[in-house]
Amino acid sequence: MAQAVKRLFPGVRVAIGPAIEDGFYYDFDKPEPFTPEDLARIEQVMREIVQAKHAFERQEMDRAEAIRFFRERGEPYKVEILEGLEAPRVSLYRQGEFIDLCRGPHVRSTGEIAAFKLLSSSGAYWRGDERNPMLQRIYGTAWLTQEDLDKHLWRLEEAKKRDHRKLGRELDLFDFYDVAPGAPFWLPNGMILVRELERFAREHLDARGYTEISTPMLVNKKLWEQSGHWEHYADNMFTVEVEDEIFSLKPMNCPESTYVYRRALRSYRDLPMRLSEMGRCHRNERSGTLTGLIRVRQFTQDDAHIYCRPDQLQDEIHQLLDLVREWYKTFALQPSYKLATRPAKKLGTEAQWDAAEAALHDALRANGLVYELDAGDGAFYGPKIDIHVEDALGRSWQIATIQVDLTMLPEQFQLEYIDSDGQPKRPVVIHRAIYGSYERFIGLITEHYAGAFPTWLAPVQARVLPISEKHAGWARAVHERLRAARVRAELDDRNEKLGYRIRDAQLRKVPYMLVVGEREAQNGTVSLRHRTGEDLGALPLDRVLADLAREIGSRASSLTAGR
């Protein structure tokens, strides 16, 4: 691609062009952005380069020689990269008239590049720093066969349709405004999602012995100094001065839960203590990184901190893994697991780490789970299990974390319990979140379901559609019965054709349409339609109400009423 760009735009200077997941990009120093027409021309020249079958020729140079080489060619970004390297020798690759700095390896010739497509262009700061020049980035993708490329392009188009930012506006779930960048305004439909997810979480946690707490959002910086966050995280915190003291909006809930633990002397019989919190947090993310609900400045975590004895650790992890699996099953999400073990720089003894890692290994095995080992990537205060889920398009999302804390909170806040021998001991703390954050999880499931939420989650679960005005009486009665049965229902009696109103309900992803006309009014029935277009015909209203109650109550993932 860079060779084609240099042919078409000889004055352009090249920066970097790495491979990324499912594709690649290259950054160019060009005054004007690339247009769609430019991309089409570049792609055509790329095809000509493929047909020419230029061999990829590797060449090694001393680093100093390479610096002179690229300086003479007027490529300052390559010079800067080389000046930052320590290696005495570097490799370059040539194809035809084009030569570039690259580690390699490559295929033998351009003729082996079978299927590719340029996707888009955008601005990007050199080295990701807004103080540096703005470059023009072109994204592309390449695959072994045209069939593979076509499948990937279909997934990309489907992902655009499912984009939670687009669906969030269309379905009136949430919006963003300039007055609060990175903080969503939840609209009534979106708040239904939030409330239903909260209800789901509380039901599961209550059943598993959690007690819920709530801690302040605005906290004196003394807390963060004690926890160690102030030294390493202050730049990511929103602060305010109050009566000559510095306070900050909490970026996480962990340190405050220790105050609840420490408010009484704890015995070994009191443990495990499982404290859950739906805590609103704030982090000062850079504006350029904010992405819909996925990367925000204000978010609510479904947090929990479990205070337990070391001998209870494995069982608690076992129960958490069981909870995660049960939780995600409701959303038709398949989790995968990665165990991150001790890093080179860590707190705690080898014996503590041995015991903690063994507990996580054993809990994963006891649950019959296949997991990947990520050696050395644990936190400095304990090992962790990172949990990813795969959505309907096969994309992986990291959502949950189960983090063992051997030393940070226990030591920084002098946490203790009195053991059976009468001596004070340090508890182990488990940090865990299953949604991760409500914002990110709602972004995920909006794309996973393409906005067509299962009925228990759907903001509007049913819409009543009278065929004409003379059927409005029975339609109102049906609507009232639905509402009395705690079904979120709307009555659409607008002066529009029935087909238009059915189509509108489908576009709004309403699971069920209850059509009523003369026959239905006389027989006490409704004609039931699914948002998929399936017409189940006339059914007794009582049957439909019972089916809806069963489907909603069981949190079914598919539409089952009327079948």
C-alpha positions as CSV (number, residue, x, y, z in Angstrom):
1,M,0.0,0.0,0.0
2,A,2.8,2.5,0.9
3,Q,4.4,1.8,-2.5
4,A,1.1,2.6,-4.2
5,V,0.7,5.8,-2.2
6,K,4.2,7.0,-3.0
7,R,3.6,6.4,-6.7
8,L,0.4,8.5,-6.7
9,F,1.6,11.1,-4.2
10,P,5.4,11.4,-4.5
11,G,5.7,14.2,-1.9
12,V,4.1,12.1,0.9
13,R,6.4,11.0,3.7
14,V,5.8,7.6,5.3
15,A,5.6,6.9,9.0
16,I,4.6,3.4,10.3
17,G,2.5,0.6,8.9
18,P,2.0,-2.3,11.3
19,A,-0.2,-5.4,11.0
20,I,-3.2,-5.3,13.4
21,E,-6.0,-7.7,14.2
22,D,-7.7,-8.6,10.9
23,G,-5.8,-6.1,8.9
24,F,-3.2,-3.4,8.7
25,Y,-2.7,0.4,8.5
26,Y,-0.1,2.8,7.3
27,D,0.4,6.5,8.4
28,F,1.4,9.1,5.9
29,D,2.4,12.8,6.3
30,K,0.1,14.4,3.8
31,P,-1.5,17.9,4.1
32,E,-4.9,16.9,2.9
33,P,-7.0,13.8,4.0
34,F,-7.3,10.9,1.7
35,T,-10.7,10.8,-0.1
36,P,-12.7,7.7,-1.0
37,E,-11.7,8.4,-4.6
38,D,-8.0,8.4,-3.5
39,L,-8.5,5.0,-1.8
40,A,-10.0,3.5,-5.0
41,R,-7.0,4.8,-7.0
42,I,-4.5,3.5,-4.4
43,E,-6.2,0.1,-4.4
44,Q,-6.0,-0.1,-8.2
45,V,-2.3,0.6,-8.1
46,M,-1.9,-2.0,-5.4
47,R,-3.5,-4.5,-7.8
48,E,-1.0,-3.5,-10.5
49,I,1.9,-4.1,-8.0
50,V,0.5,-7.5,-7.2
51,Q,0.3,-8.4,-10.9
52,A,3.9,-7.3,-11.3
53,K,5.0,-9.9,-8.8
54,H,7.8,-7.8,-7.3
55,A,10.1,-10.0,-5.2
56,F,10.5,-8.9,-1.5
57,E,14.3,-8.5,-1.0
58,R,15.7,-8.3,2.5
59,Q,18.7,-6.1,3.1
60,E,20.6,-5.4,6.4
61,M,22.3,-2.2,7.3
62,D,24.2,-0.7,10.2
63,R,21.8,1.5,12.1
64,A,23.9,4.6,11.4
65,E,23.9,3.8,7.7
66,A,20.2,3.3,7.7
67,I,19.7,6.7,9.4
68,R,21.8,8.4,6.6
69,F,19.9,6.4,4.0
70,F,16.4,7.5,5.1
71,R,17.5,11.1,5.8
72,E,18.8,11.4,2.2
73,R,15.4,10.1,1.0
74,G,13.6,12.7,3.0
75,E,11.9,10.3,5.5
76,P,12.1,12.0,8.9
77,Y,9.8,9.5,10.6
78,K,12.0,6.6,9.7
79,V,15.0,8.5,11.0
80,E,13.2,9.2,14.3
81,I,12.3,5.5,14.6
82,L,15.9,4.4,13.9
83,E,17.4,7.0,16.4
84,G,15.2,5.4,19.1
85,L,16.5,1.9,18.5
86,E,19.4,0.3,20.3
87,A,20.1,-2.5,17.8
88,P,23.4,-2.0,15.9
89,R,21.9,-3.4,12.7
90,V,18.5,-3.2,11.1
91,S,16.6,-4.9,8.3
92,L,15.0,-3.2,5.2
93,Y,12.8,-4.8,2.6
94,R,12.7,-3.7,-1.1
95,Q,10.0,-4.5,-3.7
96,G,10.4,-2.8,-7.0
97,E,11.3,0.9,-6.5
98,F,10.0,1.0,-2.9
99,I,12.1,0.3,0.2
100,D,11.0,0.3,3.8
101,L,12.3,-0.3,7.3
102,C,10.8,-3.6,8.5
103,R,11.6,-6.6,10.7
104,G,9.9,-9.0,8.4
105,P,9.4,-11.8,7.4
106,H,7.5,-11.3,4.2
107,V,6.0,-13.6,1.5
108,R,8.2,-14.2,-1.5
109,S,6.6,-11.7,-3.8
110,T,3.7,-9.3,-4.2
111,G,2.1,-11.9,-6.4
112,E,1.3,-14.0,-3.4
113,I,-1.0,-11.4,-1.9
114,A,-4.4,-12.8,-3.0
115,A,-7.2,-10.8,-1.6
116,F,-7.2,-7.3,0.0
117,K,-9.4,-4.2,0.5
118,L,-8.7,-0.7,1.7
119,L,-11.4,0.1,4.2
120,S,-11.1,3.7,5.5
121,S,-8.9,6.6,6.3
122,S,-8.7,8.9,9.3
123,G,-6.4,11.3,11.1
124,A,-3.9,10.0,13.6
125,Y,-1.2,11.9,15.7
126,W,2.3,10.7,15.2
127,R,3.1,8.3,18.1
128,G,-0.5,8.9,19.4
129,D,0.5,12.3,20.9
130,E,-1.6,15.3,20.1
131,R,1.5,17.5,20.4
132,N,2.9,15.8,17.4
133,P,1.9,16.3,13.7
134,M,-1.4,15.0,12.5
135,L,-0.9,12.2,10.0
136,Q,-3.3,10.5,7.6
137,R,-3.9,6.8,8.3
138,I,-5.3,4.3,5.8
139,Y,-6.8,1.1,7.1
140,G,-6.9,-2.1,5.1
141,T,-7.4,-5.9,5.4
142,A,-5.8,-8.9,3.5
143,W,-6.9,-12.5,3.5
144,L,-5.7,-15.8,1.9
145,T,-8.7,-16.1,-0.4
146,Q,-11.4,-13.9,-1.8
147,E,-14.0,-16.0,0.0
148,D,-12.3,-15.2,3.4
149,L,-12.2,-11.5,2.4
150,D,-15.8,-11.5,1.5
151,K,-16.8,-13.1,4.8
152,H,-14.7,-10.5,6.7
153,L,-16.3,-7.6,4.8
154,W,-19.7,-9.0,5.6
155,R,-18.8,-9.0,9.3
156,L,-17.6,-5.4,9.1
157,E,-20.8,-4.3,7.4
158,E,-22.9,-6.2,10.0
159,A,-20.8,-4.6,12.8
160,K,-21.7,-1.2,11.4
161,K,-25.4,-2.0,11.6
162,R,-25.0,-3.3,15.1
163,D,-22.9,-0.3,16.3
164,H,-24.3,0.4,19.8
165,R,-23.8,4.2,19.2
166,K,-26.1,4.0,16.2
167,L,-28.6,1.7,17.8
168,G,-28.5,3.7,21.0
169,R,-29.8,6.8,19.2
170,E,-32.3,4.9,17.0
171,L,-33.8,3.0,20.0
172,D,-33.7,6.0,22.3
173,L,-31.4,4.2,24.8
174,F,-28.8,6.8,25.5
175,D,-27.1,9.9,24.1
176,F,-24.0,12.0,24.6
177,Y,-23.8,15.8,24.7
178,D,-20.8,18.2,24.6
179,V,-21.6,19.4,28.1
180,A,-20.5,16.0,29.5
181,P,-18.0,14.3,27.2
182,G,-17.6,10.6,28.1
183,A,-20.7,10.5,30.3
184,P,-23.9,9.0,28.9
185,F,-27.3,10.6,29.3
186,W,-29.5,7.5,29.9
187,L,-32.9,7.9,28.2
188,P,-36.1,6.1,29.6
189,N,-35.6,3.1,27.3
190,G,-31.9,2.8,28.4
191,M,-32.8,3.1,32.0
192,I,-35.0,0.1,31.7
193,L,-32.0,-1.9,30.5
194,V,-30.0,-0.6,33.5
195,R,-32.7,-1.4,36.0
196,E,-33.3,-4.9,34.6
197,L,-29.5,-5.7,34.7
198,E,-29.4,-4.4,38.3
199,R,-32.4,-6.6,39.2
200,F,-30.7,-9.6,37.6
201,A,-27.5,-8.9,39.4
202,R,-29.1,-8.4,42.8
203,E,-31.1,-11.6,42.5
204,H,-28.0,-13.7,41.8
205,L,-25.9,-12.0,44.5
206,D,-28.6,-12.2,47.2
207,A,-28.9,-15.9,46.5
208,R,-25.1,-16.3,47.0
209,G,-24.7,-14.5,50.3
210,Y,-23.6,-11.1,49.2
211,T,-24.5,-8.0,51.1
212,E,-24.8,-4.7,49.2
213,I,-23.1,-1.5,50.3
214,S,-22.8,2.0,48.8
215,T,-19.8,4.3,49.4
216,P,-19.2,8.0,48.6
217,M,-18.2,9.2,45.1
218,L,-16.3,12.2,46.4
219,V,-13.4,11.2,48.7
220,N,-10.5,13.0,50.4
221,K,-7.2,12.4,48.7
222,K,-5.8,11.0,52.0
223,L,-7.6,7.7,51.1
224,W,-5.9,7.5,47.7
225,E,-2.5,8.3,49.3
226,Q,-3.0,5.5,51.7
227,S,-4.0,3.1,49.0
228,G,-1.1,4.1,46.7
229,H,-3.4,5.2,43.9
230,W,-2.5,8.9,44.3
231,E,1.1,8.3,43.5
232,H,0.4,6.3,40.3
233,Y,-3.1,7.3,39.2
234,A,-3.6,11.0,40.2
235,D,-3.5,12.2,36.6
236,N,-6.5,10.0,35.8
237,M,-8.6,11.4,38.7
238,F,-11.0,14.3,38.7
239,T,-10.1,16.5,41.7
240,V,-11.7,19.5,43.5
241,E,-10.6,21.7,46.4
242,V,-13.0,22.0,49.3
243,E,-12.0,24.1,52.4
244,D,-8.3,23.9,51.5
245,E,-8.4,20.1,51.1
246,I,-8.2,18.1,48.0
247,F,-11.0,15.6,47.2
248,S,-11.4,13.4,44.1
249,L,-14.2,11.5,42.4
250,K,-13.4,7.9,43.0
251,P,-11.9,6.0,40.0
252,M,-12.6,2.7,41.7
253,N,-14.5,1.3,44.7
254,C,-11.8,-0.9,46.3
255,P,-10.3,1.3,49.1
256,E,-13.6,2.4,50.5
257,S,-14.9,-1.1,51.0
258,T,-12.1,-1.6,53.5
259,Y,-13.8,1.0,55.8
260,V,-16.9,-1.2,55.9
261,Y,-14.8,-4.2,56.7
262,R,-12.8,-2.4,59.4
263,R,-15.7,-0.9,61.3
264,A,-15.8,-4.0,63.5
265,L,-13.4,-6.6,64.8
266,R,-13.7,-9.6,62.5
267,S,-13.5,-13.2,63.5
268,Y,-12.5,-16.1,61.3
269,R,-16.1,-17.2,61.7
270,D,-17.3,-14.0,60.0
271,L,-15.4,-14.9,56.8
272,P,-16.0,-15.0,53.9
273,M,-17.5,-11.5,53.9
274,R,-18.9,-10.7,50.4
275,L,-19.5,-7.0,49.9
276,S,-21.1,-5.9,46.6
277,E,-21.5,-2.4,45.3
278,M,-23.0,-0.8,42.2
279,G,-20.5,2.1,42.5
280,R,-20.4,5.0,40.1
281,C,-16.8,5.8,39.2
282,H,-15.0,8.5,37.2
283,R,-11.7,8.4,35.3
284,N,-10.1,11.2,33.4
285,E,-9.7,9.4,30.1
286,R,-8.2,11.4,27.2
287,S,-10.9,12.8,24.9
288,G,-9.5,11.1,21.9
289,T,-9.9,7.6,23.5
290,L,-13.6,8.0,24.4
291,T,-15.8,5.5,22.4
292,G,-19.5,5.4,23.0
293,L,-20.3,3.3,26.1
294,I,-17.1,1.2,25.6
295,R,-14.7,3.9,26.8
296,V,-16.2,6.5,29.1
297,R,-15.3,8.9,31.9
298,Q,-18.3,8.1,34.1
299,F,-19.3,4.5,34.6
300,T,-21.0,2.2,37.1
301,Q,-19.3,-1.0,38.2
302,D,-20.9,-4.1,39.5
303,D,-18.2,-4.4,42.0
304,A,-17.6,-6.9,44.8
305,H,-14.9,-7.4,47.3
306,I,-14.7,-10.7,49.1
307,Y,-12.7,-10.9,52.3
308,C,-11.7,-14.4,53.1
309,R,-9.2,-16.6,54.9
310,P,-6.4,-18.1,52.8
311,D,-7.9,-21.6,53.2
312,Q,-11.2,-20.3,51.8
313,L,-9.7,-18.8,48.6
314,Q,-10.1,-21.8,46.3
315,D,-13.7,-22.4,47.2
316,E,-14.5,-18.7,46.7
317,I,-12.9,-18.7,43.3
318,H,-14.7,-21.9,42.4
319,Q,-18.1,-20.3,43.3
320,L,-17.2,-17.1,41.4
321,L,-16.4,-19.1,38.2
322,D,-19.7,-21.0,38.6
323,L,-21.5,-17.6,39.0
324,V,-19.8,-16.2,35.9
325,R,-20.8,-19.1,33.8
326,E,-24.4,-19.1,35.0
327,W,-24.6,-15.3,34.6
328,Y,-23.3,-15.1,31.0
329,K,-25.5,-18.1,29.9
330,T,-28.5,-15.9,30.4
331,F,-27.1,-13.6,27.7
332,A,-26.0,-16.4,25.3
333,L,-22.4,-15.3,25.8
334,Q,-19.6,-17.9,25.9
335,P,-16.8,-17.1,28.3
336,S,-13.1,-17.9,27.9
337,Y,-10.5,-17.7,30.6
338,K,-7.0,-16.5,31.0
339,L,-4.9,-17.0,34.2
340,A,-2.3,-14.3,34.7
341,T,0.5,-15.4,37.1
342,R,3.2,-13.6,39.1
343,P,5.2,-10.8,37.5
344,A,8.9,-10.2,38.1
345,K,8.2,-7.3,40.4
346,K,5.6,-8.2,43.0
347,L,4.6,-7.9,46.6
348,G,4.2,-10.9,49.0
349,T,6.1,-14.1,49.6
350,E,6.7,-16.9,47.1
351,A,4.7,-19.1,49.4
352,Q,1.7,-16.7,49.2
353,W,1.9,-16.6,45.4
354,D,2.3,-20.4,45.2
355,A,-0.8,-20.9,47.3
356,A,-2.9,-18.2,45.4
357,E,-1.9,-19.5,41.9
358,A,-2.6,-23.1,42.9
359,A,-6.0,-22.0,44.2
360,L,-6.9,-20.4,40.9
361,H,-5.5,-23.3,38.8
362,D,-7.5,-25.8,41.0
363,A,-10.7,-23.8,40.8
364,L,-10.5,-23.6,37.0
365,R,-9.9,-27.3,36.7
366,A,-12.6,-28.2,39.2
367,N,-15.1,-26.2,37.1
368,G,-13.9,-28.2,34.0
369,L,-12.8,-25.0,32.3
370,V,-10.2,-24.8,29.5
371,Y,-8.0,-21.8,30.2
372,E,-4.9,-20.0,28.8
373,L,-1.9,-19.3,30.9
374,D,-0.6,-15.7,30.8
375,A,2.7,-16.1,32.6
376,G,4.0,-13.0,34.3
377,D,1.0,-10.8,33.6
378,G,-0.6,-10.8,37.0
379,A,-0.9,-7.6,39.1
380,F,2.0,-6.9,41.5
381,Y,-0.3,-7.8,44.4
382,G,-1.8,-11.1,43.2
383,P,-2.7,-13.4,40.3
384,K,-6.0,-12.9,38.4
385,I,-8.4,-14.5,36.0
386,D,-9.4,-12.4,33.0
387,I,-12.6,-13.4,31.3
388,H,-13.5,-12.7,27.7
389,V,-16.8,-13.3,26.0
390,E,-17.5,-13.9,22.3
391,D,-20.4,-12.0,20.7
392,A,-22.7,-13.0,17.8
393,L,-20.1,-11.8,15.3
394,G,-17.3,-13.8,16.9
395,R,-15.6,-10.7,18.4
396,S,-13.9,-11.1,21.7
397,W,-14.6,-8.7,24.6
398,Q,-12.8,-8.6,27.9
399,I,-15.5,-8.0,30.5
400,A,-14.9,-9.7,33.9
401,T,-11.9,-10.0,36.1
402,I,-11.3,-12.1,39.2
403,Q,-8.3,-10.5,41.0
404,V,-6.7,-12.0,44.1
405,D,-5.2,-9.3,46.4
406,L,-2.6,-10.8,48.7
407,T,-1.0,-7.6,49.9
408,M,-2.3,-4.3,48.6
409,L,-5.6,-3.7,50.5
410,P,-4.7,-6.0,53.3
411,E,-1.4,-4.3,54.0
412,Q,-2.1,-0.7,53.1
413,F,-5.2,-0.7,55.3
414,Q,-4.0,-3.1,58.0
415,L,-6.9,-5.5,57.5
416,E,-7.2,-8.2,60.2
417,Y,-9.3,-11.0,61.5
418,I,-8.9,-13.0,64.7
419,D,-8.1,-16.6,63.7
420,S,-9.0,-19.7,65.6
421,D,-5.7,-19.6,67.5
422,G,-6.6,-16.1,68.9
423,Q,-4.0,-14.4,66.7
424,P,-4.7,-11.5,64.3
425,K,-4.2,-12.5,60.6
426,R,-4.4,-10.8,57.3
427,P,-7.4,-11.7,55.1
428,V,-7.1,-12.3,51.3
429,V,-9.2,-9.9,49.3
430,I,-10.8,-10.9,46.0
431,H,-11.8,-8.1,43.7
432,R,-14.3,-9.0,41.0
433,A,-16.7,-7.5,38.5
434,I,-18.9,-9.6,36.1
435,Y,-20.5,-7.0,34.0
436,G,-17.3,-5.0,34.2
437,S,-19.3,-1.8,34.0
438,Y,-23.0,-1.4,33.1
439,E,-22.0,1.0,30.3
440,R,-19.6,-1.4,28.6
441,F,-21.9,-4.4,29.1
442,I,-24.9,-2.6,27.6
443,G,-22.7,-1.6,24.7
444,L,-21.7,-5.2,24.2
445,I,-25.2,-6.7,24.4
446,T,-26.7,-4.0,22.2
447,E,-24.3,-5.1,19.5
448,H,-24.6,-8.8,20.4
449,Y,-28.4,-8.7,20.0
450,A,-28.3,-6.1,17.2
451,G,-30.7,-4.1,19.4
452,A,-33.3,-7.0,19.4
453,F,-33.1,-7.7,23.1
454,P,-34.7,-10.7,24.6
455,T,-38.2,-9.9,25.9
456,W,-37.2,-9.7,29.6
457,L,-34.7,-6.9,28.7
458,A,-36.6,-5.2,25.9
459,P,-37.6,-1.6,26.8
460,V,-41.0,-2.2,25.1
461,Q,-42.1,-5.8,25.2
462,A,-45.3,-5.7,23.3
463,R,-47.2,-3.2,21.1
464,V,-51.0,-3.3,20.6
465,L,-52.1,-2.4,17.1
466,P,-55.9,-1.9,16.4
467,I,-56.7,-2.5,12.7
468,S,-58.8,0.6,12.7
469,E,-60.3,3.2,15.0
470,K,-63.5,1.1,15.6
471,H,-61.3,-1.5,17.3
472,A,-59.7,0.9,19.7
473,G,-61.9,-0.2,22.6
474,W,-60.7,-3.8,22.6
475,A,-57.1,-2.5,21.9
476,R,-57.3,-0.3,25.0
477,A,-58.6,-3.3,27.1
478,V,-55.7,-5.5,25.8
479,H,-53.2,-2.8,26.6
480,E,-54.6,-2.4,30.1
481,R,-54.4,-6.2,30.7
482,L,-50.8,-6.3,29.5
483,R,-49.9,-3.4,31.8
484,A,-51.7,-5.1,34.7
485,A,-49.6,-8.2,34.1
486,R,-46.5,-6.0,34.3
487,V,-45.7,-6.3,30.6
488,R,-44.1,-3.2,29.2
489,A,-46.6,-2.4,26.5
490,E,-47.5,0.4,24.2
491,L,-50.8,1.2,22.3
492,D,-50.2,2.4,18.8
493,D,-53.5,3.7,17.6
494,R,-52.1,6.3,15.2
495,N,-54.0,7.1,12.1
496,E,-51.6,5.1,9.9
497,K,-52.0,1.9,7.9
498,L,-51.5,-1.3,9.8
499,G,-48.6,-2.4,7.7
500,Y,-46.8,0.9,8.4
501,R,-47.3,0.4,12.2
502,I,-46.2,-3.2,12.1
503,R,-43.0,-2.2,10.2
504,D,-42.4,0.6,12.7
505,A,-42.7,-1.9,15.6
506,Q,-40.2,-4.1,13.9
507,L,-37.7,-1.3,13.3
508,R,-38.0,-0.5,17.0
509,K,-37.2,-4.1,17.8
510,V,-40.4,-4.7,19.8
511,P,-40.6,-8.4,20.4
512,Y,-44.4,-8.8,20.1
513,M,-47.2,-7.2,18.2
514,L,-50.8,-7.9,19.2
515,V,-53.1,-7.0,16.3
516,V,-56.8,-6.6,17.1
517,G,-59.7,-6.3,14.7
518,E,-63.4,-7.2,14.6
519,R,-62.9,-10.9,14.9
520,E,-60.5,-10.5,17.8
521,A,-62.8,-8.1,19.6
522,Q,-65.7,-10.5,19.3
523,N,-63.7,-13.6,20.5
524,G,-61.5,-12.1,23.1
525,T,-58.4,-12.9,21.2
526,V,-55.4,-11.2,19.6
527,S,-53.4,-11.9,16.5
528,L,-49.8,-12.4,17.7
529,R,-46.8,-11.5,15.6
530,H,-43.1,-11.7,16.3
531,R,-40.7,-9.0,15.4
532,T,-39.2,-11.5,13.0
533,G,-42.3,-11.3,10.9
534,E,-43.7,-14.6,12.0
535,D,-47.5,-14.5,12.3
536,L,-48.8,-16.9,14.9
537,G,-52.5,-16.2,14.2
538,A,-55.3,-15.6,16.6
539,L,-54.8,-16.7,20.2
540,P,-56.8,-16.2,23.4
541,L,-55.5,-13.2,25.3
542,D,-55.2,-15.2,28.5
543,R,-52.9,-17.7,26.7
544,V,-50.7,-14.8,25.4
545,L,-50.5,-13.2,28.9
546,A,-49.5,-16.6,30.4
547,D,-46.9,-17.2,27.7
548,L,-45.4,-13.7,28.1
549,A,-45.3,-14.1,31.9
550,R,-43.4,-17.4,31.6
551,E,-41.0,-16.1,29.0
552,I,-40.2,-12.9,30.9
553,G,-40.0,-14.6,34.3
554,S,-37.6,-17.2,33.0
555,R,-35.5,-14.6,31.2
556,A,-35.6,-16.7,28.1
557,S,-33.2,-15.7,25.3
558,S,-35.6,-16.4,22.5
559,L,-39.2,-15.5,21.6
560,T,-41.4,-18.4,22.8
561,A,-44.9,-16.9,23.4
562,G,-47.6,-18.4,21.2
563,R,-45.6,-21.4,20.2
